[in-house]
Amino acid sequence: DDFTPMDFVVDILRRFFQKSVEEATRIMLAVHHEGRGVCGVYPFEIAESKVHLVRQTSRKHGHPLMCVMERAEEDDGGEPC
């Protein structure tokens, strides 16, 4: 979105997804330019908790930051990319 400050997004990625400043910045820029970014792959319960915490924190600070979880694609046994 065009309303959530970029530094807030980086802080969220660092705090809830344990990303380095560089990785958080890369993800934030992907979200800014492409409309979405991947924060990680987690077991369902952990992903659900992280989504809840991000949404709650965003609302608390008055930002419309979106956070969703999606089912990961099945591993086809190939090399990771």
Secondary structure, DSSP 8 states (H G I E B T S, - for coil): --SS-HHHHHHHHHHHH---HHHHHHHHHHHHHHS--------HHHHHHHHHHHHHHHHHTT--------------SS---
